[in-house]
Amino acid sequence: MPKKELILKNEEKIQLNGLSRKDSPKELMVYINSLIEEKTFPNQNRKYTLREQKEWLRQKLIDTKRREYLYIIASKDGKMIASADARRLALKMRGNVEIGIAILPEHRNKGLGRLLMNEIVSRAKTVMKPKNIFLTVDVKNEHAKKLYDEGGFRKIAVLPNWANHYGKYHDQEIRVLAR
Ligand SMILES: CC(C)(COP(=O)(O)OP(=O)(O)OC[C@H]1O[C@@H](n2cnc3c(N)ncnc32)[C@H](O)[C@@H]1OP(=O)(O)O)[C@@H](O)C(=O)NCCC(=O)NCCS
């Protein structure tokens, strides 16, 4: 994936890179675990170990090579501050690609979410050529829902009691990008 620089509304410069074997599992772990600690990471309730993160990197590098997966690392002054990913489903569903975005709290509300959403959608279209791009979002995550509304992700359905958030089941919306 080609490197890229984004400039936010406040003129901060953010570097975008793809996943590479040079990435540090420790840095990835520190980033993801701080979101888990904040309880905002949508997919996981407990922190990752370094061993799990090393295995994650190994597997995702294989998937990236096969065009089954895309991961964008956003950094500021050499520190990872956000990520966006795209994951292809399997078998008859492989025409469908699911995206996700997560930003460390101090870097939110500056337009980075919108830039990353546009970037992951455009890269997923070019690299993975999907039939559909979709995402799931907690029905209570108003901030993310507003961003996805503006990006053209339309609510298709609500999945009741879909995500186990620290023992409490939350409803999730499925949203598909309008073509
Ligand atoms: C959801 C998330 C990716 C949004 O990223 P962001 O960089 O904060 O969003 P942006 O600054 O690009 O804002 C996009 C739009 O969201 C809306 N928005 C921004 N801040 C908001 C807030 N605090 N409350 C509600 N809406 C808000 C605005 O409409 C904004 O557009 P505007 O700039 O024209 O006003 C980010 O908050 C995040 O990583 N959250 C934790 C993880 C998560 O929930 N990921 C999504 C899971 S599906």
PDBQT file of the ligand as one rigid body, heavy atoms in Angstrom, charges set to zero:
ROOT
HETATM    1  C1  LIG A 201     -16.304   7.067  15.414  1.00  0.00    +0.000 C 
HETATM    2  C2  LIG A 201     -14.967   7.718  15.111  1.00  0.00    +0.000 C 
HETATM    3  C3  LIG A 201     -14.194   6.832  14.124  1.00  0.00    +0.000 C 
HETATM    4  C4  LIG A 201     -15.209   9.093  14.463  1.00  0.00    +0.000 C 
HETATM    5  O1  LIG A 201     -13.978   9.688  14.110  1.00  0.00    +0.000 OA
HETATM    6  P1  LIG A 201     -13.704  11.272  14.298  1.00  0.00    +0.000 P 
HETATM    7  O2  LIG A 201     -12.357  11.564  13.739  1.00  0.00    +0.000 OA
HETATM    8  O3  LIG A 201     -13.932  11.647  15.709  1.00  0.00    +0.000 OA
HETATM    9  O4  LIG A 201     -14.842  11.898  13.364  1.00  0.00    +0.000 OA
HETATM   10  P2  LIG A 201     -14.748  13.223  12.526  1.00  0.00    +0.000 P 
HETATM   11  O5  LIG A 201     -14.002  14.259  13.307  1.00  0.00    +0.000 OA
HETATM   12  O6  LIG A 201     -14.253  12.894  11.149  1.00  0.00    +0.000 OA
HETATM   13  O7  LIG A 201     -16.265  13.644  12.487  1.00  0.00    +0.000 OA
HETATM   14  C5  LIG A 201     -17.135  13.164  11.521  1.00  0.00    +0.000 C 
HETATM   15  C6  LIG A 201     -18.504  13.729  11.808  1.00  0.00    +0.000 C 
HETATM   16  O8  LIG A 201     -18.991  13.137  13.013  1.00  0.00    +0.000 OA
HETATM   17  C7  LIG A 201     -19.778  14.100  13.703  1.00  0.00    +0.000 C 
HETATM   18  N1  LIG A 201     -19.203  14.323  15.016  1.00  0.00    +0.000 N 
HETATM   19  C8  LIG A 201     -17.967  14.739  15.339  1.00  0.00    +0.000 A 
HETATM   20  N2  LIG A 201     -17.823  14.783  16.666  1.00  0.00    +0.000 NA
HETATM   21  C9  LIG A 201     -18.996  14.381  17.190  1.00  0.00    +0.000 A 
HETATM   22  C10 LIG A 201     -19.451  14.173  18.516  1.00  0.00    +0.000 A 
HETATM   23  N3  LIG A 201     -18.666  14.375  19.577  1.00  0.00    +0.000 N 
HETATM   24  N4  LIG A 201     -20.717  13.735  18.699  1.00  0.00    +0.000 NA
HETATM   25  C11 LIG A 201     -21.510  13.497  17.645  1.00  0.00    +0.000 A 
HETATM   26  N5  LIG A 201     -21.122  13.662  16.361  1.00  0.00    +0.000 NA
HETATM   27  C12 LIG A 201     -19.881  14.098  16.145  1.00  0.00    +0.000 A 
HETATM   28  C13 LIG A 201     -19.794  15.333  12.913  1.00  0.00    +0.000 C 
HETATM   29  O9  LIG A 201     -20.906  15.310  12.063  1.00  0.00    +0.000 OA
HETATM   30  C14 LIG A 201     -18.559  15.225  12.081  1.00  0.00    +0.000 C 
HETATM   31  O10 LIG A 201     -18.720  15.978  10.954  1.00  0.00    +0.000 OA
HETATM   32  P3  LIG A 201     -18.332  17.569  10.959  1.00  0.00    +0.000 P 
HETATM   33  O11 LIG A 201     -16.847  17.605  11.078  1.00  0.00    +0.000 OA
HETATM   34  O12 LIG A 201     -18.862  18.035   9.652  1.00  0.00    +0.000 OA
HETATM   35  O13 LIG A 201     -19.015  18.178  12.138  1.00  0.00    +0.000 OA
HETATM   36  C15 LIG A 201     -14.140   7.940  16.415  1.00  0.00    +0.000 C 
HETATM   37  O14 LIG A 201     -14.922   8.668  17.308  1.00  0.00    +0.000 OA
HETATM   38  C16 LIG A 201     -13.711   6.651  17.112  1.00  0.00    +0.000 C 
HETATM   39  O15 LIG A 201     -12.679   6.074  16.775  1.00  0.00    +0.000 OA
HETATM   40  N6  LIG A 201     -14.492   6.177  18.107  1.00  0.00    +0.000 N 
HETATM   41  C17 LIG A 201     -14.153   5.003  18.902  1.00  0.00    +0.000 C 
HETATM   42  C18 LIG A 201     -14.220   3.711  18.086  1.00  0.00    +0.000 C 
HETATM   43  C19 LIG A 201     -15.521   3.587  17.325  1.00  0.00    +0.000 C 
HETATM   44  O16 LIG A 201     -16.587   3.828  17.865  1.00  0.00    +0.000 OA
HETATM   45  N7  LIG A 201     -15.403   3.201  16.042  1.00  0.00    +0.000 N 
HETATM   46  C20 LIG A 201     -16.544   2.994  15.191  1.00  0.00    +0.000 C 
HETATM   47  C21 LIG A 201     -17.036   1.634  15.412  1.00  0.00    +0.000 C 
HETATM   48  S1  LIG A 201     -18.208   1.126  14.223  1.00  0.00    +0.000 SA
ENDROOT
TORSDOF 0
